[in-house]
Amino acid sequence: MSNATTTTPRTVIARDGDTVDQLCWRHLGQTAAVTEATLALNPGLASRPHLVAGQRVTLAPAVANTQKLINIFD
């Protein structure tokens, strides 16, 4: 998993049996919001439950985490 924050879509290659959310997690380190955006960038991608090995998928840019963390031990 690369956990790289991206600002532009990028194309990755699926492994046999991958799902869109697995690709988002592996390459972006998150699934919230980016899975839906990735499906929107790839018409017809949701028509099958699993991806085919070698299938090109354009991943949506990663979404920055804007949630404020609170430390209760300060």
Steps between C-alpha positions, in 0.01 A plus 500: 500500500643835402279736705595777260278804495425593143342808350435361153351170386747224416468167324587170669488139383269255679601154615263211438214513749566856620210725586487876459513558875807272528679707235409823679631362830818355349599811304343786697469360853131584520163395363261766633387730218772386257328170415187681383704760312707226334183324385379830354827538305470149353159447336394134504753402765228409749337254259714211630568399861876457442755650265696304242880470519657772287190721502589870510320705763523876540509580872346820629728733698537422870287705735684691772393414853356818648376348825647674804663266750467572868757383753333447838833463683637852452 
